[in-house]
Every structure is written in structure tokens, then in C-alpha cells.
Amino acid sequence: NGQVERMNRTIKEATVKRFYYETHDQLREHLANFVTAYNFARRLKTLKGLTPHEFICKCWTKEPQRFTSDPHHQTPGPNI
């Protein structure tokens, strides 16, 4: 519960407390961009310097049976 609350606060501080949005679509687009940047670019101390996506890929390499699909397919790139 505490982790969810902390993440909610992080998102709120990076979006609605810093920017004004004319429409809900502007907010949705900014939220999507923020979450993508967070998951693929933000290195976290709690994950030993890995991004959330890198951490998930590392876990998949160790225990692929815990996953329903290969997380490497979610990596952004020119084919998206």
C-alpha cells in the first residue's frame, strides 16, 4: 500500500501539480509519456540501478515460468 501511495505521489507531482491541461486527452498523453519514461529510462536505487523494465527482463531471464509473455517484446523502438 505504501509503495502505491508513493508512486501516486510521484506521478501527481510530475504532472498535475506542475502543468495545466486544457483537456483530459492532454493529461492522458502526458501521463502515458511520463510512465513510459519512468519505466524505460529512470534508474532506481531500490532496483540496484536498473530501470523497472530492465529489472523485469532480468527476472524473466532467471524465472521465465512466472511470466505469461516475454517482456523484451515491450521494449520501445522503431518497430512500435
PDB file of N, CA, C and O in Angstrom:
ATOM      1  N   ASN A   1       0.814  -1.192   0.000  1.00  0.00           N
ATOM      2  CA  ASN A   1       0.000   0.000   0.000  1.00  0.00           C
ATOM      3  C   ASN A   1       0.864   1.264   0.000  1.00  0.00           C
ATOM      4  O   ASN A   1       0.569   2.222  -0.715  1.00  0.00           O
ATOM      5  N   GLY A   2       1.907   1.262   0.787  1.00  0.00           N
ATOM      6  CA  GLY A   2       2.788   2.410   0.857  1.00  0.00           C
ATOM      7  C   GLY A   2       3.499   2.681  -0.456  1.00  0.00           C
ATOM      8  O   GLY A   2       3.696   3.835  -0.836  1.00  0.00           O
ATOM      9  N   GLN A   3       3.884   1.613  -1.150  1.00  0.00           N
ATOM     10  CA  GLN A   3       4.560   1.779  -2.437  1.00  0.00           C
ATOM     11  C   GLN A   3       3.624   2.382  -3.476  1.00  0.00           C
ATOM     12  O   GLN A   3       4.036   3.214  -4.284  1.00  0.00           O
ATOM     13  N   VAL A   4       2.380   1.964  -3.451  1.00  0.00           N
ATOM     14  CA  VAL A   4       1.392   2.501  -4.394  1.00  0.00           C
ATOM     15  C   VAL A   4       1.159   3.981  -4.108  1.00  0.00           C
ATOM     16  O   VAL A   4       1.096   4.793  -5.032  1.00  0.00           O
ATOM     17  N   GLU A   5       1.033   4.330  -2.841  1.00  0.00           N
ATOM     18  CA  GLU A   5       0.832   5.723  -2.477  1.00  0.00           C
ATOM     19  C   GLU A   5       2.016   6.578  -2.898  1.00  0.00           C
ATOM     20  O   GLU A   5       1.833   7.700  -3.370  1.00  0.00           O
ATOM     21  N   ARG A   6       3.222   6.062  -2.735  1.00  0.00           N
ATOM     22  CA  ARG A   6       4.418   6.804  -3.128  1.00  0.00           C
ATOM     23  C   ARG A   6       4.459   7.008  -4.642  1.00  0.00           C
ATOM     24  O   ARG A   6       4.809   8.088  -5.117  1.00  0.00           O
ATOM     25  N   MET A   7       4.103   5.978  -5.391  1.00  0.00           N
ATOM     26  CA  MET A   7       4.089   6.096  -6.855  1.00  0.00           C
ATOM     27  C   MET A   7       3.022   7.091  -7.297  1.00  0.00           C
ATOM     28  O   MET A   7       3.257   7.891  -8.204  1.00  0.00           O
ATOM     29  N   ASN A   8       1.856   7.047  -6.666  1.00  0.00           N
ATOM     30  CA  ASN A   8       0.800   8.012  -6.987  1.00  0.00           C
ATOM     31  C   ASN A   8       1.273   9.442  -6.737  1.00  0.00           C
ATOM     32  O   ASN A   8       0.996  10.338  -7.534  1.00  0.00           O
ATOM     33  N   ARG A   9       1.983   9.653  -5.636  1.00  0.00           N
ATOM     34  CA  ARG A   9       2.501  10.979  -5.326  1.00  0.00           C
ATOM     35  C   ARG A   9       3.542  11.422  -6.359  1.00  0.00           C
ATOM     36  O   ARG A   9       3.552  12.579  -6.779  1.00  0.00           O
ATOM     37  N   THR A  10       4.410  10.504  -6.763  1.00  0.00           N
ATOM     38  CA  THR A  10       5.418  10.805  -7.784  1.00  0.00           C
ATOM     39  C   THR A  10       4.754  11.237  -9.087  1.00  0.00           C
ATOM     40  O   THR A  10       5.156  12.228  -9.696  1.00  0.00           O
ATOM     41  N   ILE A  11       3.748  10.498  -9.506  1.00  0.00           N
ATOM     42  CA  ILE A  11       3.038  10.822 -10.749  1.00  0.00           C
ATOM     43  C   ILE A  11       2.338  12.169 -10.631  1.00  0.00           C
ATOM     44  O   ILE A  11       2.404  12.993 -11.544  1.00  0.00           O
ATOM     45  N   LYS A  12       1.669  12.389  -9.508  1.00  0.00           N
ATOM     46  CA  LYS A  12       0.944  13.647  -9.319  1.00  0.00           C
ATOM     47  C   LYS A  12       1.893  14.838  -9.312  1.00  0.00           C
ATOM     48  O   LYS A  12       1.595  15.871  -9.911  1.00  0.00           O
ATOM     49  N   GLU A  13       3.030  14.704  -8.641  1.00  0.00           N
ATOM     50  CA  GLU A  13       3.995  15.809  -8.586  1.00  0.00           C
ATOM     51  C   GLU A  13       4.599  16.105  -9.959  1.00  0.00           C
ATOM     52  O   GLU A  13       4.936  17.252 -10.253  1.00  0.00           O
ATOM     53  N   ALA A  14       4.737  15.087 -10.791  1.00  0.00           N
ATOM     54  CA  ALA A  14       5.341  15.274 -12.112  1.00  0.00           C
ATOM     55  C   ALA A  14       4.344  15.741 -13.164  1.00  0.00           C
ATOM     56  O   ALA A  14       4.741  16.158 -14.253  1.00  0.00           O
ATOM     57  N   THR A  15       3.070  15.675 -12.853  1.00  0.00           N
ATOM     58  CA  THR A  15       2.074  16.019 -13.876  1.00  0.00           C
ATOM     59  C   THR A  15       1.142  17.127 -13.392  1.00  0.00           C
ATOM     60  O   THR A  15       1.394  18.302 -13.660  1.00  0.00           O
ATOM     61  N   VAL A  16       0.099  16.781 -12.704  1.00  0.00           N
ATOM     62  CA  VAL A  16      -0.966  17.747 -12.402  1.00  0.00           C
ATOM     63  C   VAL A  16      -0.532  18.881 -11.494  1.00  0.00           C
ATOM     64  O   VAL A  16      -1.148  19.946 -11.528  1.00  0.00           O
ATOM     65  N   LYS A  17       0.498  18.702 -10.686  1.00  0.00           N
ATOM     66  CA  LYS A  17       0.961  19.797  -9.835  1.00  0.00           C
ATOM     67  C   LYS A  17       1.918  20.739 -10.561  1.00  0.00           C
ATOM     68  O   LYS A  17       2.221  21.817 -10.051  1.00  0.00           O
ATOM     69  N   ARG A  18       2.394  20.356 -11.729  1.00  0.00           N
ATOM     70  CA  ARG A  18       3.343  21.185 -12.475  1.00  0.00           C
ATOM     71  C   ARG A  18       2.774  21.772 -13.760  1.00  0.00           C
ATOM     72  O   ARG A  18       3.278  22.778 -14.259  1.00  0.00           O
ATOM     73  N   PHE A  19       1.739  21.159 -14.293  1.00  0.00           N
ATOM     74  CA  PHE A  19       1.226  21.579 -15.591  1.00  0.00           C
ATOM     75  C   PHE A  19      -0.278  21.804 -15.537  1.00  0.00           C
ATOM     76  O   PHE A  19      -0.985  21.215 -14.720  1.00  0.00           O
ATOM     77  N   TYR A  20      -0.745  22.661 -16.418  1.00  0.00           N
ATOM     78  CA  TYR A  20      -2.176  22.874 -16.594  1.00  0.00           C
ATOM     79  C   TYR A  20      -2.574  22.193 -17.902  1.00  0.00           C
ATOM     80  O   TYR A  20      -1.892  22.334 -18.917  1.00  0.00           O
ATOM     81  N   TYR A  21      -3.670  21.461 -17.867  1.00  0.00           N
ATOM     82  CA  TYR A  21      -4.134  20.735 -19.049  1.00  0.00           C
ATOM     83  C   TYR A  21      -5.476  21.303 -19.487  1.00  0.00           C
ATOM     84  O   TYR A  21      -6.398  21.448 -18.685  1.00  0.00           O
ATOM     85  N   GLU A  22      -5.568  21.616 -20.755  1.00  0.00           N
ATOM     86  CA  GLU A  22      -6.817  22.132 -21.317  1.00  0.00           C
ATOM     87  C   GLU A  22      -7.872  21.029 -21.393  1.00  0.00           C
ATOM     88  O   GLU A  22      -9.059  21.279 -21.184  1.00  0.00           O
ATOM     89  N   THR A  23      -7.427  19.805 -21.696  1.00  0.00           N
ATOM     90  CA  THR A  23      -8.374  18.697 -21.875  1.00  0.00           C
ATOM     91  C   THR A  23      -7.853  17.443 -21.165  1.00  0.00           C
ATOM     92  O   THR A  23      -6.682  17.352 -20.797  1.00  0.00           O
ATOM     93  N   HIS A  24      -8.744  16.505 -20.990  1.00  0.00           N
ATOM     94  CA  HIS A  24      -8.360  15.212 -20.401  1.00  0.00           C
ATOM     95  C   HIS A  24      -7.400  14.467 -21.321  1.00  0.00           C
ATOM     96  O   HIS A  24      -6.531  13.732 -20.851  1.00  0.00           O
ATOM     97  N   ASP A  25      -7.554  14.655 -22.623  1.00  0.00           N
ATOM     98  CA  ASP A  25      -6.656  13.992 -23.576  1.00  0.00           C
ATOM     99  C   ASP A  25      -5.220  14.463 -23.409  1.00  0.00           C
ATOM    100  O   ASP A  25      -4.292  13.664 -23.532  1.00  0.00           O
ATOM    101  N   GLN A  26      -5.020  15.750 -23.130  1.00  0.00           N
ATOM    102  CA  GLN A  26      -3.672  16.261 -22.880  1.00  0.00           C
ATOM    103  C   GLN A  26      -3.076  15.604 -21.638  1.00  0.00           C
ATOM    104  O   GLN A  26      -1.907  15.221 -21.630  1.00  0.00           O
ATOM    105  N   LEU A  27      -3.882  15.478 -20.598  1.00  0.00           N
ATOM    106  CA  LEU A  27      -3.426  14.819 -19.371  1.00  0.00           C
ATOM    107  C   LEU A  27      -3.097  13.353 -19.653  1.00  0.00           C
ATOM    108  O   LEU A  27      -2.048  12.867 -19.232  1.00  0.00           O
ATOM    109  N   ARG A  28      -3.968  12.655 -20.349  1.00  0.00           N
ATOM    110  CA  ARG A  28      -3.721  11.236 -20.664  1.00  0.00           C
ATOM    111  C   ARG A  28      -2.433  11.051 -21.453  1.00  0.00           C
ATOM    112  O   ARG A  28      -1.661  10.131 -21.184  1.00  0.00           O
ATOM    113  N   GLU A  29      -2.201  11.929 -22.428  1.00  0.00           N
ATOM    114  CA  GLU A  29      -0.993  11.823 -23.240  1.00  0.00           C
ATOM    115  C   GLU A  29       0.258  12.076 -22.392  1.00  0.00           C
ATOM    116  O   GLU A  29       1.256  11.365 -22.512  1.00  0.00           O
ATOM    117  N   HIS A  30       0.190  13.086 -21.543  1.00  0.00           N
ATOM    118  CA  HIS A  30       1.333  13.386 -20.683  1.00  0.00           C
ATOM    119  C   HIS A  30       1.584  12.251 -19.685  1.00  0.00           C
ATOM    120  O   HIS A  30       2.735  11.890 -19.439  1.00  0.00           O
ATOM    121  N   LEU A  31       0.531  11.693 -19.115  1.00  0.00           N
ATOM    122  CA  LEU A  31       0.681  10.559 -18.199  1.00  0.00           C
ATOM    123  C   LEU A  31       1.314   9.366 -18.893  1.00  0.00           C
ATOM    124  O   LEU A  31       2.196   8.717 -18.331  1.00  0.00           O
ATOM    125  N   ALA A  32       0.873   9.072 -20.108  1.00  0.00           N
ATOM    126  CA  ALA A  32       1.442   7.950 -20.865  1.00  0.00           C
ATOM    127  C   ALA A  32       2.918   8.178 -21.133  1.00  0.00           C
ATOM    128  O   ALA A  32       3.723   7.256 -21.005  1.00  0.00           O
ATOM    129  N   ASN A  33       3.279   9.401 -21.506  1.00  0.00           N
ATOM    130  CA  ASN A  33       4.688   9.719 -21.753  1.00  0.00           C
ATOM    131  C   ASN A  33       5.515   9.620 -20.477  1.00  0.00           C
ATOM    132  O   ASN A  33       6.638   9.117 -20.500  1.00  0.00           O
ATOM    133  N   PHE A  34       4.960  10.100 -19.360  1.00  0.00           N
ATOM    134  CA  PHE A  34       5.679  10.041 -18.086  1.00  0.00           C
ATOM    135  C   PHE A  34       5.911   8.594 -17.660  1.00  0.00           C
ATOM    136  O   PHE A  34       7.023   8.232 -17.276  1.00  0.00           O
ATOM    137  N   VAL A  35       4.882   7.776 -17.724  1.00  0.00           N
ATOM    138  CA  VAL A  35       5.013   6.374 -17.306  1.00  0.00           C
ATOM    139  C   VAL A  35       5.998   5.628 -18.203  1.00  0.00           C
ATOM    140  O   VAL A  35       6.779   4.811 -17.714  1.00  0.00           O
ATOM    141  N   THR A  36       5.971   5.894 -19.484  1.00  0.00           N
ATOM    142  CA  THR A  36       6.929   5.266 -20.406  1.00  0.00           C
ATOM    143  C   THR A  36       8.352   5.673 -20.055  1.00  0.00           C
ATOM    144  O   THR A  36       9.243   4.828 -19.978  1.00  0.00           O
ATOM    145  N   ALA A  37       8.564   6.962 -19.845  1.00  0.00           N
ATOM    146  CA  ALA A  37       9.906   7.438 -19.476  1.00  0.00           C
ATOM    147  C   ALA A  37      10.347   6.841 -18.152  1.00  0.00           C
ATOM    148  O   ALA A  37      11.510   6.467 -17.999  1.00  0.00           O
ATOM    149  N   TYR A  38       9.438   6.748 -17.197  1.00  0.00           N
ATOM    150  CA  TYR A  38       9.764   6.192 -15.885  1.00  0.00           C
ATOM    151  C   TYR A  38      10.165   4.719 -16.011  1.00  0.00           C
ATOM    152  O   TYR A  38      11.159   4.292 -15.424  1.00  0.00           O
ATOM    153  N   ASN A  39       9.404   3.960 -16.761  1.00  0.00           N
ATOM    154  CA  ASN A  39       9.652   2.521 -16.865  1.00  0.00           C
ATOM    155  C   ASN A  39      10.880   2.164 -17.694  1.00  0.00           C
ATOM    156  O   ASN A  39      11.525   1.145 -17.443  1.00  0.00           O
ATOM    157  N   PHE A  40      11.205   2.993 -18.679  1.00  0.00           N
ATOM    158  CA  PHE A  40      12.296   2.643 -19.578  1.00  0.00           C
ATOM    159  C   PHE A  40      13.557   3.477 -19.397  1.00  0.00           C
ATOM    160  O   PHE A  40      14.600   3.120 -19.945  1.00  0.00           O
ATOM    161  N   ALA A  41      13.500   4.569 -18.650  1.00  0.00           N
ATOM    162  CA  ALA A  41      14.675   5.434 -18.526  1.00  0.00           C
ATOM    163  C   ALA A  41      15.105   5.712 -17.089  1.00  0.00           C
ATOM    164  O   ALA A  41      16.281   5.980 -16.845  1.00  0.00           O
ATOM    165  N   ARG A  42      14.192   5.655 -16.149  1.00  0.00           N
ATOM    166  CA  ARG A  42      14.503   6.031 -14.766  1.00  0.00           C
ATOM    167  C   ARG A  42      15.203   4.889 -14.044  1.00  0.00           C
ATOM    168  O   ARG A  42      14.628   3.816 -13.865  1.00  0.00           O
ATOM    169  N   ARG A  43      16.435   5.121 -13.633  1.00  0.00           N
ATOM    170  CA  ARG A  43      17.191   4.125 -12.870  1.00  0.00           C
ATOM    171  C   ARG A  43      16.875   4.312 -11.390  1.00  0.00           C
ATOM    172  O   ARG A  43      16.952   5.424 -10.869  1.00  0.00           O
ATOM    173  N   LEU A  44      16.523   3.229 -10.722  1.00  0.00           N
ATOM    174  CA  LEU A  44      16.079   3.310  -9.335  1.00  0.00           C
ATOM    175  C   LEU A  44      17.064   2.627  -8.391  1.00  0.00           C
ATOM    176  O   LEU A  44      17.567   1.541  -8.677  1.00  0.00           O
ATOM    177  N   LYS A  45      17.328   3.273  -7.280  1.00  0.00           N
ATOM    178  CA  LYS A  45      18.235   2.704  -6.278  1.00  0.00           C
ATOM    179  C   LYS A  45      17.704   1.382  -5.748  1.00  0.00           C
ATOM    180  O   LYS A  45      18.469   0.441  -5.536  1.00  0.00           O
ATOM    181  N   THR A  46      16.397   1.311  -5.534  1.00  0.00           N
ATOM    182  CA  THR A  46      15.810   0.090  -4.968  1.00  0.00           C
ATOM    183  C   THR A  46      15.933  -1.108  -5.909  1.00  0.00           C
ATOM    184  O   THR A  46      15.817  -2.254  -5.475  1.00  0.00           O
ATOM    185  N   LEU A  47      16.167  -0.845  -7.192  1.00  0.00           N
ATOM    186  CA  LEU A  47      16.346  -1.922  -8.169  1.00  0.00           C
ATOM    187  C   LEU A  47      17.823  -2.058  -8.550  1.00  0.00           C
ATOM    188  O   LEU A  47      18.156  -2.592  -9.607  1.00  0.00           O
ATOM    189  N   LYS A  48      18.696  -1.567  -7.673  1.00  0.00           N
ATOM    190  CA  LYS A  48      20.151  -1.655  -7.856  1.00  0.00           C
ATOM    191  C   LYS A  48      20.597  -0.977  -9.149  1.00  0.00           C
ATOM    192  O   LYS A  48      21.435  -1.503  -9.881  1.00  0.00           O
ATOM    193  N   GLY A  49      20.029   0.191  -9.418  1.00  0.00           N
ATOM    194  CA  GLY A  49      20.435   0.977 -10.565  1.00  0.00           C
ATOM    195  C   GLY A  49      19.817   0.579 -11.886  1.00  0.00           C
ATOM    196  O   GLY A  49      20.182   1.129 -12.926  1.00  0.00           O
ATOM    197  N   LEU A  50      18.892  -0.361 -11.873  1.00  0.00           N
ATOM    198  CA  LEU A  50      18.214  -0.776 -13.103  1.00  0.00           C
ATOM    199  C   LEU A  50      16.938   0.033 -13.292  1.00  0.00           C
ATOM    200  O   LEU A  50      16.378   0.568 -12.335  1.00  0.00           O
ATOM    201  N   THR A  51      16.489   0.113 -14.535  1.00  0.00           N
ATOM    202  CA  THR A  51      15.167   0.689 -14.787  1.00  0.00           C
ATOM    203  C   THR A  51      14.140  -0.395 -14.462  1.00  0.00           C
ATOM    204  O   THR A  51      14.490  -1.575 -14.428  1.00  0.00           O
ATOM    205  N   PRO A  52      12.886  -0.022 -14.222  1.00  0.00           N
ATOM    206  CA  PRO A  52      11.875  -1.064 -13.970  1.00  0.00           C
ATOM    207  C   PRO A  52      11.813  -2.109 -15.087  1.00  0.00           C
ATOM    208  O   PRO A  52      11.662  -3.299 -14.810  1.00  0.00           O
ATOM    209  N   HIS A  53      11.927  -1.678 -16.337  1.00  0.00           N
ATOM    210  CA  HIS A  53      11.874  -2.629 -17.449  1.00  0.00           C
ATOM    211  C   HIS A  53      13.081  -3.570 -17.431  1.00  0.00           C
ATOM    212  O   HIS A  53      12.934  -4.774 -17.643  1.00  0.00           O
ATOM    213  N   GLU A  54      14.259  -3.028 -17.182  1.00  0.00           N
ATOM    214  CA  GLU A  54      15.462  -3.872 -17.113  1.00  0.00           C
ATOM    215  C   GLU A  54      15.346  -4.890 -15.983  1.00  0.00           C
ATOM    216  O   GLU A  54      15.761  -6.039 -16.135  1.00  0.00           O
ATOM    217  N   PHE A  55      14.784  -4.472 -14.854  1.00  0.00           N
ATOM    218  CA  PHE A  55      14.607  -5.375 -13.721  1.00  0.00           C
ATOM    219  C   PHE A  55      13.660  -6.517 -14.073  1.00  0.00           C
ATOM    220  O   PHE A  55      13.925  -7.672 -13.738  1.00  0.00           O
ATOM    221  N   ILE A  56      12.568  -6.200 -14.741  1.00  0.00           N
ATOM    222  CA  ILE A  56      11.605  -7.233 -15.147  1.00  0.00           C
ATOM    223  C   ILE A  56      12.254  -8.196 -16.135  1.00  0.00           C
ATOM    224  O   ILE A  56      12.061  -9.408 -16.038  1.00  0.00           O
ATOM    225  N   CYS A  57      13.021  -7.666 -17.081  1.00  0.00           N
ATOM    226  CA  CYS A  57      13.705  -8.531 -18.053  1.00  0.00           C
ATOM    227  C   CYS A  57      14.712  -9.447 -17.352  1.00  0.00           C
ATOM    228  O   CYS A  57      14.864 -10.609 -17.730  1.00  0.00           O
ATOM    229  N   LYS A  58      15.393  -8.929 -16.344  1.00  0.00           N
ATOM    230  CA  LYS A  58      16.349  -9.730 -15.582  1.00  0.00           C
ATOM    231  C   LYS A  58      15.617 -10.852 -14.830  1.00  0.00           C
ATOM    232  O   LYS A  58      16.085 -11.990 -14.796  1.00  0.00           O
ATOM    233  N   CYS A  59      14.485 -10.526 -14.239  1.00  0.00           N
ATOM    234  CA  CYS A  59      13.686 -11.547 -13.542  1.00  0.00           C
ATOM    235  C   CYS A  59      13.184 -12.599 -14.518  1.00  0.00           C
ATOM    236  O   CYS A  59      13.168 -13.788 -14.199  1.00  0.00           O
ATOM    237  N   TRP A  60      12.771 -12.166 -15.712  1.00  0.00           N
ATOM    238  CA  TRP A  60      12.289 -13.106 -16.720  1.00  0.00           C
ATOM    239  C   TRP A  60      13.399 -14.072 -17.128  1.00  0.00           C
ATOM    240  O   TRP A  60      13.142 -15.256 -17.348  1.00  0.00           O
ATOM    241  N   THR A  61      14.626 -13.574 -17.229  1.00  0.00           N
ATOM    242  CA  THR A  61      15.750 -14.424 -17.598  1.00  0.00           C
ATOM    243  C   THR A  61      15.972 -15.513 -16.558  1.00  0.00           C
ATOM    244  O   THR A  61      16.300 -16.648 -16.906  1.00  0.00           O
ATOM    245  N   LYS A  62      15.795 -15.173 -15.280  1.00  0.00           N
ATOM    246  CA  LYS A  62      16.000 -16.137 -14.196  1.00  0.00           C
ATOM    247  C   LYS A  62      14.833 -17.100 -14.043  1.00  0.00           C
ATOM    248  O   LYS A  62      15.042 -18.292 -13.818  1.00  0.00           O
ATOM    249  N   GLU A  63      13.598 -16.597 -14.163  1.00  0.00           N
ATOM    250  CA  GLU A  63      12.413 -17.420 -13.936  1.00  0.00           C
ATOM    251  C   GLU A  63      11.330 -17.140 -14.982  1.00  0.00           C
ATOM    252  O   GLU A  63      10.313 -16.524 -14.663  1.00  0.00           O
ATOM    253  N   PRO A  64      11.534 -17.583 -16.217  1.00  0.00           N
ATOM    254  CA  PRO A  64      10.548 -17.285 -17.268  1.00  0.00           C
ATOM    255  C   PRO A  64       9.176 -17.927 -17.029  1.00  0.00           C
ATOM    256  O   PRO A  64       8.175 -17.452 -17.564  1.00  0.00           O
ATOM    257  N   GLN A  65       9.120 -18.987 -16.242  1.00  0.00           N
ATOM    258  CA  GLN A  65       7.837 -19.654 -15.993  1.00  0.00           C
ATOM    259  C   GLN A  65       6.867 -18.771 -15.208  1.00  0.00           C
ATOM    260  O   GLN A  65       5.666 -19.038 -15.202  1.00  0.00           O
ATOM    261  N   ARG A  66       7.360 -17.736 -14.552  1.00  0.00           N
ATOM    262  CA  ARG A  66       6.495 -16.837 -13.784  1.00  0.00           C
ATOM    263  C   ARG A  66       5.778 -15.822 -14.667  1.00  0.00           C
ATOM    264  O   ARG A  66       4.893 -15.111 -14.192  1.00  0.00           O
ATOM    265  N   PHE A  67       6.143 -15.746 -15.934  1.00  0.00           N
ATOM    266  CA  PHE A  67       5.599 -14.745 -16.846  1.00  0.00           C
ATOM    267  C   PHE A  67       4.727 -15.404 -17.910  1.00  0.00           C
ATOM    268  O   PHE A  67       4.929 -16.563 -18.273  1.00  0.00           O
ATOM    269  N   THR A  68       3.759 -14.642 -18.399  1.00  0.00           N
ATOM    270  CA  THR A  68       2.904 -15.156 -19.472  1.00  0.00           C
ATOM    271  C   THR A  68       3.460 -14.789 -20.849  1.00  0.00           C
ATOM    272  O   THR A  68       3.102 -15.411 -21.849  1.00  0.00           O
ATOM    273  N   SER A  69       4.345 -13.769 -20.903  1.00  0.00           N
ATOM    274  CA  SER A  69       4.964 -13.389 -22.170  1.00  0.00           C
ATOM    275  C   SER A  69       6.352 -12.809 -21.912  1.00  0.00           C
ATOM    276  O   SER A  69       6.679 -12.399 -20.798  1.00  0.00           O
ATOM    277  N   ASP A  70       7.141 -12.787 -22.948  1.00  0.00           N
ATOM    278  CA  ASP A  70       8.498 -12.274 -22.883  1.00  0.00           C
ATOM    279  C   ASP A  70       8.459 -10.743 -22.773  1.00  0.00           C
ATOM    280  O   ASP A  70       7.962 -10.085 -23.686  1.00  0.00           O
ATOM    281  N   PRO A  71       8.976 -10.154 -21.665  1.00  0.00           N
ATOM    282  CA  PRO A  71       8.918  -8.695 -21.514  1.00  0.00           C
ATOM    283  C   PRO A  71       9.803  -7.938 -22.504  1.00  0.00           C
ATOM    284  O   PRO A  71       9.637  -6.730 -22.672  1.00  0.00           O
ATOM    285  N   HIS A  72      10.734  -8.619 -23.157  1.00  0.00           N
ATOM    286  CA  HIS A  72      11.571  -7.954 -24.148  1.00  0.00           C
ATOM    287  C   HIS A  72      10.747  -7.439 -25.328  1.00  0.00           C
ATOM    288  O   HIS A  72      11.170  -6.525 -26.037  1.00  0.00           O
ATOM    289  N   HIS A  73       9.575  -8.027 -25.532  1.00  0.00           N
ATOM    290  CA  HIS A  73       8.708  -7.592 -26.626  1.00  0.00           C
ATOM    291  C   HIS A  73       8.080  -6.228 -26.346  1.00  0.00           C
ATOM    292  O   HIS A  73       7.520  -5.608 -27.249  1.00  0.00           O
ATOM    293  N   GLN A  74       8.169  -5.758 -25.099  1.00  0.00           N
ATOM    294  CA  GLN A  74       7.609  -4.463 -24.736  1.00  0.00           C
ATOM    295  C   GLN A  74       8.608  -3.329 -24.884  1.00  0.00           C
ATOM    296  O   GLN A  74       8.257  -2.169 -24.669  1.00  0.00           O
ATOM    297  N   THR A  75       9.843  -3.640 -25.248  1.00  0.00           N
ATOM    298  CA  THR A  75      10.876  -2.625 -25.386  1.00  0.00           C
ATOM    299  C   THR A  75      10.520  -1.676 -26.528  1.00  0.00           C
ATOM    300  O   THR A  75      10.259  -2.114 -27.648  1.00  0.00           O
ATOM    301  N   PRO A  76      10.511  -0.363 -26.235  1.00  0.00           N
ATOM    302  CA  PRO A  76      10.181   0.590 -27.311  1.00  0.00           C
ATOM    303  C   PRO A  76      11.317   0.653 -28.336  1.00  0.00           C
ATOM    304  O   PRO A  76      12.486   0.430 -28.019  1.00  0.00           O
ATOM    305  N   GLY A  77      10.942   0.954 -29.531  1.00  0.00           N
ATOM    306  CA  GLY A  77      11.934   1.039 -30.585  1.00  0.00           C
ATOM    307  C   GLY A  77      11.290   1.412 -31.904  1.00  0.00           C
ATOM    308  O   GLY A  77      10.121   1.796 -31.932  1.00  0.00           O
ATOM    309  N   PRO A  78      12.017   1.307 -32.978  1.00  0.00           N
ATOM    310  CA  PRO A  78      11.495   1.741 -34.273  1.00  0.00           C
ATOM    311  C   PRO A  78      10.353   0.889 -34.806  1.00  0.00           C
ATOM    312  O   PRO A  78       9.658   1.311 -35.730  1.00  0.00           O
ATOM    313  N   ASN A  79      10.143  -0.292 -34.251  1.00  0.00           N
ATOM    314  CA  ASN A  79       9.079  -1.173 -34.749  1.00  0.00           C
ATOM    315  C   ASN A  79       7.747  -0.948 -34.063  1.00  0.00           C
ATOM    316  O   ASN A  79       6.787  -1.667 -34.340  1.00  0.00           O
ATOM    317  N   ILE A  80       7.663   0.029 -33.177  1.00  0.00           N
ATOM    318  CA  ILE A  80       6.405   0.279 -32.464  1.00  0.00           C
ATOM    319  C   ILE A  80       5.563   1.268 -33.210  1.00  0.00           C
ATOM    320  O   ILE A  80       4.466   1.605 -32.765  1.00  0.00           O
TER     321      ILE A  80
END
